[in-house]
Amino acid sequence: MIIDKLWDLWINHWQDLGLIGVGLSAVVIYTLQERAKRIDAASLIVLQIDSLQNRLRELSTYIGEGKINSVAFYEALPLIKENYWDKYKHYFVRKMSTKDFSNINKLYDYVYIIQEQQVLIQNLQKNDFFIRQNLVMNSEMQFIASMLQNTGGQHNLK
């Protein structure tokens, strides 16, 4: 009896039931894809935070006796190229405590401050090099000019 009613339901409404099945499978697939995206994003963020911590430890070794090893700091690679936290934090807003969210934001803020200082130091070192180069060039030009004035502009080729 129940089987007959189910069979009649299937025969009379197979298109509607098929549409419901397709819709449910689309929802399941979408949910699984979004879950996979969150997992991938979390993996990228965790890996980047681990890398940032290692790089910050490395940079801290460039500071000794209150001075920065300018050569090592100049040659150091940038701390961060792509900020995965800014890119994916919307996945974790509701799943994290406010304190954890704030701590991760602070870490990335500090990383950007350090990176800005690194770029500033690199630019200062480049400018220092060019200033020294110009000073040497100007000294050479003055020396050549004074030698030409002392000789009266004549060349002695003996």
C-alpha positions in Angstrom: 0.0 0.0 0.0 2.7 2.5 1.0 4.9 1.3 -1.8 2.0 1.8 -4.3 1.6 5.4 -3.0 5.3 6.1 -3.3 5.4 4.6 -6.8 2.4 6.8 -7.8 4.2 9.8 -6.3 7.3 9.0 -8.2 5.5 8.4 -11.5 3.3 11.6 -11.2 6.0 13.9 -9.8 9.4 12.6 -11.0 10.3 15.9 -12.6 9.7 17.8 -9.3 11.5 15.2 -7.3 14.4 15.3 -9.7 14.6 19.0 -9.4 14.7 18.8 -5.6 17.5 16.2 -5.9 19.5 18.4 -8.2 19.0 21.4 -5.9 20.0 19.5 -2.8 23.1 18.1 -4.5 24.1 21.7 -5.6 23.8 22.9 -2.0 25.9 20.0 -0.7 28.6 20.6 -3.3 28.6 24.3 -2.6 28.9 23.7 1.2 31.8 21.3 0.7 33.6 23.7 -1.6 33.3 26.5 0.8 34.5 24.3 3.6 37.6 23.3 1.5 38.2 27.0 0.8 38.2 27.8 4.5 40.6 24.9 5.2 42.9 26.0 2.5 42.8 29.7 3.7 43.5 28.6 7.3 46.5 26.5 6.1 47.9 29.4 4.1 47.5 31.8 7.1 49.1 29.4 9.6 52.0 28.7 7.2 52.5 32.4 6.7 52.4 33.2 10.4 55.0 30.5 11.1 57.2 31.9 8.3 56.8 35.4 9.7 57.8 34.3 13.2 60.9 32.6 11.8 61.8 35.7 9.7 61.3 38.0 12.7 63.6 35.8 14.8 66.1 36.0 12.0 65.8 39.8 11.8 66.3 40.0 15.6 69.7 38.4 15.2 70.8 41.4 13.1 70.6 43.6 16.2 73.4 43.4 18.6 74.7 45.7 21.3 72.0 48.3 20.5 73.1 48.5 16.8 71.7 47.2 13.6 73.9 45.1 11.3 73.1 47.3 8.3 74.6 45.0 5.7 72.5 42.0 6.9 69.4 44.2 7.2 70.0 45.6 3.7 70.4 42.1 2.2 67.4 40.6 4.0 64.4 39.6 1.9 61.1 41.4 2.5 59.1 40.0 5.3 55.9 39.6 3.4 54.9 39.6 -0.2 51.2 38.7 -0.1 49.0 39.2 3.0 46.9 36.1 3.3 45.3 37.3 6.5 43.8 40.4 4.8 42.8 38.2 1.9 41.0 35.5 3.9 40.1 36.9 7.3 36.5 37.2 6.4 36.2 33.4 6.6 37.2 33.5 10.3 35.4 36.5 11.7 32.7 34.5 13.4 34.8 31.5 14.3 37.5 33.3 16.3 37.5 35.1 19.6 38.0 38.9 19.4 41.3 38.6 21.3 42.7 36.1 18.8 41.5 38.1 15.8 43.0 41.3 17.3 46.4 39.5 18.0 46.7 38.3 14.4 45.8 41.8 13.2 48.5 43.3 15.5 51.1 40.7 14.2 50.5 41.7 10.6 50.5 45.4 11.5 53.9 45.0 13.3 55.2 43.1 10.3 54.3 45.9 7.9 55.9 48.5 10.2 59.1 46.5 10.3 59.0 46.0 6.5 58.5 49.8 6.0 61.5 50.4 8.2 63.5 47.8 6.3 62.7 49.6 3.0 63.6 52.9 4.6 67.0 51.7 5.7 67.6 50.2 2.3 66.8 53.5 0.6 69.0 55.4 3.0 71.9 53.0 2.3 71.4 53.4 -1.4 71.3 57.2 -1.1 74.4 57.1 1.1 76.2 55.1 -1.6 75.3 57.6 -4.3 76.2 60.6 -2.1 79.7 59.0 -1.4 80.1 58.2 -5.1 79.3 61.9 -6.0 81.7 63.1 -3.3 84.5 61.0 -4.7 83.7 62.1 -8.3 83.6 65.8 -7.2 87.0 65.4 -5.4 88.5 63.8 -8.5 87.1 66.6 -10.7 88.5 69.2 -8.3 91.9 67.5 -8.3 92.0 67.3 -12.1 90.9 71.0 -12.4 93.6 72.1 -9.9 96.2 70.0 -11.8 95.2 71.7 -15.0 95.4 75.1 -13.5 98.8 74.5 -12.0 100.2 73.4 -15.3 98.5 76.2 -17.2 96.4 73.8 -19.2 99.5 72.4 -20.9 100.3 68.7 -21.0 103.8 67.6 -20.6 104.2 64.3 -22.4 107.9 63.3 -21.9 
